């Protein structure tokens, strides 16, 4: 379980670094900003960061979520 938490933390940090990279490209490289591949990569990174945030919250609060369904 500790290895899974470490891998999850590494994945979230990599996605965060990738997001910083895309923000850097957006503000400092105007030729790349106008390409459609940038917007696709930007949307995919937002989707990935949102998915990681959702799964992390579900993992942290899984006991509270499961206890709510057991009581019902």
Secondary structure, 3 states (H helix, E strand, C coil): CHHHHHHHHHHHHHHHHHHHHHHHHHHHCHHHHCCHHHHHHHHHHHHHHHHHHHHHHHHHCHHHHHHHHHHC
